[in-house]
Amino acid sequence: MQKNEGSAPSRHDLLVVGSANADLVVGVDRRPGPGETVLGSDLVVHPGGKGANQAVAAARLGARTALLARVGDDAHGRLLRASQQEAGVDTGGVLVGGAPTGVALITVDPSGDNSIVVSPGANARLTPGDIRAAAPLLATARVVSVQLEIPLDTVAETARSLAPGTRLVLNPSPPAPLPDEVLAACDPLVVNEHEARFILGEGAGSTPESWARGLTALGPRSVVITLGADGALVSDTRGGDPVRVPSPRVDAVDTTGAGDAFTAALAWRLGLGEDLAEAAGYAVRVGAAAVTKEGAQASFPTAEEVAAL
């Protein structure tokens, strides 16, 4: 059975179309080899998924945020919906049913290295038809943010379904070849070094500026390259050279989810009318604040915490 949660208000600063996972985490002394069993710590379950992470991050900053996603009619799905609602996200677009909630099975060794197996579950059942059915919700959003933890044809349908004047922000993670129509709709395309090199291939070059030139040549209206502790680089095809945006220096504790927090903050500020460099300047501060705490959603800052940096 499929059902919708709640109803959407008349206007959103940001609509996130993407994944919602339950992260199942176990600590191990060492990862098992083939055919081997090892004992681990108590299982810890966290709400996750790039789409759900972005929605929580934006809402915590004060953005009027909605999530369009699919979860199972199960305990993990209830956990994810509850975490969204607690953060203030409108869950009117969260579809329930069709498959079990997506899960990420994560083992972490004493050095902090992890191994992850993802079962997409309901995320893989978010279809182009679901996007078309959500047209009234898409029409309420100033900005729509998507990632690639849902089917690529669903991402493409999202790009085709934007209301006039709505801006599309795409983080191609995990990276995959992108159709020309999706690239042309991106404003901006948000990538890290790994994602930039994947998209550009062998001719990527060795500097963020060269990656920006190569990526803008593929058709997006603007490009943002995240550079970790070095901040970000922005490039807008509407004019001007690529601009470096520095990050405040912080003592990093855990980088999990920092990219999601950055992208959510960037998308929100663009919807408020800030230019690309100004919005990225705010977003790098949000990302910096996020790495000072452990976890993903648990680390996402409020606007007051960002201002205190």
C-alpha positions in Angstrom: 0.0 0.0 0.0 1.2 3.5 -0.8 0.3 6.7 1.1 1.4 10.2 1.6 2.3 11.9 4.9 0.6 15.2 5.7 0.1 18.1 3.3 2.4 20.7 1.9 2.1 24.4 2.6 1.8 26.9 -0.2 5.5 27.8 -0.4 8.9 26.3 0.3 12.3 27.8 0.2 13.7 24.4 -0.7 12.4 21.1 -1.9 14.8 18.1 -1.6 14.1 15.2 -4.0 16.3 12.3 -2.9 17.1 9.4 -0.8 16.3 8.5 2.8 18.2 5.6 4.4 18.6 4.1 7.8 22.3 3.8 8.7 23.0 0.6 10.6 26.4 1.0 12.3 28.5 -1.6 14.1 32.0 -1.1 15.5 34.5 -4.0 14.9 38.0 -4.7 15.9 38.6 -5.8 12.3 36.5 -6.5 9.3 35.8 -10.1 8.6 37.5 -12.0 5.7 35.6 -14.3 3.3 33.7 -16.9 5.3 34.7 -15.4 8.6 32.5 -14.2 11.5 33.6 -11.5 13.9 31.9 -10.0 16.9 31.0 -6.3 16.9 29.6 -3.6 19.2 25.9 -2.9 19.8 24.1 -1.9 16.7 23.4 1.8 16.4 20.7 3.1 13.9 20.9 6.6 12.6 18.7 8.4 10.1 20.6 9.1 6.9 20.6 9.2 3.1 21.8 12.3 1.2 18.3 13.6 0.5 17.1 13.2 4.1 20.4 14.8 5.3 20.0 17.8 3.1 16.4 18.4 4.2 17.3 18.2 7.9 20.3 20.5 7.4 18.3 23.2 5.6 15.4 23.1 8.1 17.7 23.3 11.0 19.1 26.6 9.5 15.6 28.0 9.3 14.6 27.2 5.7 11.1 26.2 4.9 11.9 22.8 3.6 10.1 19.8 2.1 11.3 16.3 1.2 10.1 14.2 -1.7 11.3 10.7 -1.1 10.2 7.1 -0.6 10.5 4.9 2.4 9.1 1.5 3.5 6.1 1.0 5.7 8.5 -0.3 8.5 10.3 0.8 11.6 13.1 2.4 9.6 10.7 4.4 7.6 9.0 5.7 10.8 12.4 6.6 12.2 13.2 8.7 9.1 9.9 10.4 9.0 10.1 11.3 12.7 13.6 12.7 12.3 12.4 14.9 9.4 9.4 16.2 11.3 11.5 16.9 14.4 13.7 19.1 12.3 10.7 20.9 11.0 10.7 19.4 7.5 7.4 19.1 5.7 6.9 15.4 4.9 3.9 15.8 2.7 6.0 14.4 -0.2 7.3 11.4 1.6 5.8 8.3 -0.1 5.4 5.2 2.0 5.5 1.7 0.6 6.6 -0.3 -2.4 9.7 -1.8 -0.8 11.6 -1.8 2.5 13.3 1.4 3.6 16.8 1.8 2.2 19.6 0.9 4.6 23.3 1.4 4.7 25.2 -1.4 6.5 28.3 0.2 8.0 31.2 -1.4 9.9 33.7 0.8 11.5 37.2 -0.3 12.7 39.2 1.3 15.6 41.1 3.6 13.1 37.8 5.0 12.0 37.9 3.3 8.5 34.5 2.1 7.4 33.1 -0.4 5.0 29.6 0.3 3.7 27.0 -1.8 1.8 23.9 0.1 0.7 20.6 -1.6 0.0 18.6 1.1 -1.9 15.3 -0.4 -1.1 12.4 2.1 -1.5 14.9 4.7 -2.8 15.1 2.7 -6.0 11.3 2.8 -6.3 11.0 6.6 -6.4 9.9 6.8 -10.0 9.4 9.5 -12.7 5.6 8.9 -12.2 6.1 9.9 -8.5 7.7 13.1 -9.7 4.8 13.9 -12.1 2.3 13.1 -9.4 4.1 15.6 -7.1 3.8 18.5 -9.6 1.8 20.6 -7.0 4.6 20.2 -4.5 7.3 21.1 -7.1 5.4 24.2 -7.9 5.8 25.5 -4.4 9.6 25.5 -4.3 12.0 28.3 -5.1 14.9 25.7 -5.3 14.9 22.0 -5.9 17.9 20.0 -4.8 18.6 16.4 -6.0 21.4 13.8 -5.7 22.0 10.5 -7.4 21.0 8.0 -4.7 17.7 7.7 -6.5 17.2 6.5 -10.2 18.8 8.7 -12.8 15.6 8.8 -14.9 13.8 10.1 -11.8 16.4 12.9 -11.5 15.9 13.7 -15.2 12.1 13.9 -14.7 12.7 16.3 -11.8 14.7 18.5 -14.1 11.9 18.4 -16.7 9.2 19.1 -14.1 10.6 22.3 -12.6 8.2 25.2 -12.4 9.2 28.4 -14.2 11.7 30.3 -12.2 12.6 27.3 -10.0 16.4 26.7 -9.6 17.9 23.1 -9.7 20.8 22.2 -7.6 22.4 18.8 -8.3 25.1 17.0 -6.3 26.0 14.0 -8.6 26.8 11.6 -5.7 27.4 8.8 -6.1 28.9 9.9 -9.5 27.3 8.7 -12.7 27.2 9.9 -16.4 24.7 12.7 -16.6 22.3 13.3 -19.5 22.8 16.6 -21.4 19.3 17.8 -20.3 20.1 17.3 -16.7 23.5 19.1 -17.0 21.8 22.0 -18.8 19.3 22.4 -15.9 21.9 22.5 -13.1 22.3 25.9 -11.5 24.7 25.0 -9.9 26.2 21.5 -10.4 27.9 20.9 -7.0 30.8 18.4 -7.0 33.9 17.5 -4.9 37.2 16.6 -6.4 36.4 12.9 -6.9 33.1 13.7 -8.6 34.7 16.4 -10.9 37.4 14.0 -12.0 34.8 11.2 -12.7 32.7 13.5 -14.9 35.6 15.0 -16.7 37.7 11.8 -17.2 41.4 11.8 -18.1 41.4 15.4 -19.4 40.2 16.9 -16.0 43.4 18.8 -15.3 45.0 19.3 -11.9 43.4 22.4 -10.4 39.9 23.3 -9.3 40.0 26.2 -11.8 40.6 23.7 -14.7 37.8 21.4 -13.3 35.5 24.4 -13.3 36.3 25.3 -16.9 35.8 21.7 -18.0 32.5 21.3 -16.2 31.0 24.6 -17.3 31.8 23.6 -20.9 29.5 20.6 -20.4 26.4 22.9 -20.1 25.5 23.6 -16.5 24.6 27.2 -15.8 27.0 27.4 -12.8 29.4 25.1 -11.0 30.5 24.8 -7.4 33.5 22.7 -6.4 33.8 21.8 -2.7 37.4 21.8 -1.5 37.1 20.5 2.1 39.1 22.6 4.6 40.0 24.9 1.7 36.4 26.0 1.2 35.0 26.0 -2.3 35.4 27.4 -5.8 32.4 28.9 -7.8 32.0 29.5 -11.5 29.0 31.1 -13.1 28.6 31.0 -16.9 26.7 34.3 -16.7 30.1 36.0 -16.5 33.3 36.4 -14.5 36.2 34.2 -13.6 36.0 31.3 -11.1 36.1 32.6 -7.5 37.7 30.9 -4.5 35.6 31.0 -1.3 37.7 30.3 1.8 36.5 28.3 4.8 36.9 29.3 8.5 39.5 27.1 10.2 38.0 24.6 12.7 39.1 21.5 14.5 37.5 18.8 12.5 36.0 15.8 14.4 33.9 14.0 11.8 33.3 15.0 8.2 30.3 12.7 7.7 27.4 14.6 6.2 29.4 17.9 5.8 28.9 17.9 2.0 25.1 17.5 2.5 25.1 20.4 5.0 27.0 22.5 2.5 24.7 21.8 -0.4 21.6 22.4 1.6 22.8 25.7 2.9 23.9 26.8 -0.6 20.6 25.9 -2.2 18.7 27.7 0.5 20.7 30.9 0.3 20.4 30.9 -3.5 16.7 30.8 -3.1 16.9 33.8 -0.9 18.4 35.7 -3.8 22.1 35.7 -2.9 24.6 35.4 -5.7 26.7 32.3 -6.1 29.8 33.4 -4.2 27.8 34.9 -1.4 25.7 31.8 -1.0 28.8 29.6 -1.1 30.4 31.8 1.6 27.6 31.0 3.9 27.6 27.3 2.9 31.3 26.8 3.7 30.6 28.1 7.2 27.8 25.6 7.6 30.0 22.8 6.4 32.8 23.9 8.8 30.4 23.9 11.7 29.1 20.5 10.8 32.6 18.8 11.0 33.1 20.0 14.6 30.6 17.4 15.8 30.2 13.6 15.3 27.6 12.1 13.1 25.7 13.4 10.1 22.3 14.8 11.0 23.3 15.2 14.6 26.1 17.5 13.6 24.1 19.9 11.4 24.2 23.4 12.9 21.5 26.0 13.6 21.8 29.5 12.1 22.9 30.7 15.5 25.8 28.2 15.6 26.9 29.2 12.2 26.9 32.9 13.2 29.1 32.0 16.2 31.9 30.7 14.1 
